Amino acid sequence: MEDTDSGKPRRLKYADIIDAFLLNEWPMEGRLPVGFEGRIFEEIVQQILDKNGVENKVEERHLPKTISSDFHEAAFLAGRPLRARRKYYLPDFTLTDNIWIEATLWESEAHKKTFLYAHQCDRLIVLYLCSSGAVRFRSSFKNTIVISVYDYFPPGQIGQYIHSLRRLETIVGGS
């Protein structure tokens, strides 16, 4: 969870802005600085996981696995061949049993992330905040689910965070 620019953990570096937003103290007339929407969304998802007692590790580094032919075939049929392997993979959240969670702002980006990560874990859940209309490449991997954060965590479960998510969706959607 290190920020390569400063060496400070990302949560600490951006803590004041994230806390101001979550405490409803962010001035709504102004936009968030570029990149902060994603960081705030990840923080909200982290708090939702914690509130629901889901054990997780944040940005845990994973070495690459060999990509099976099933994934290559599914990606080829979707018209989006898998990219070359990375030196390591860094999902937003790692749960037990090799389940990874990615949090992204847009639905279209959520589907793109399945092509980056699905072949490296047993199960991939990609949560998104805002629908983005037409999605060019839809995931067809059997071990993935792409879902709105509102569908994954029903309002009764996330309670106090619904307001923050709705505010964030308004800010992101207005850009």
Order of alpha helices (4+ residues) and beta strands (2+ residues): alpha-alpha-alpha-beta-alpha-beta-beta-alpha-beta-beta-alpha-alpha-alpha
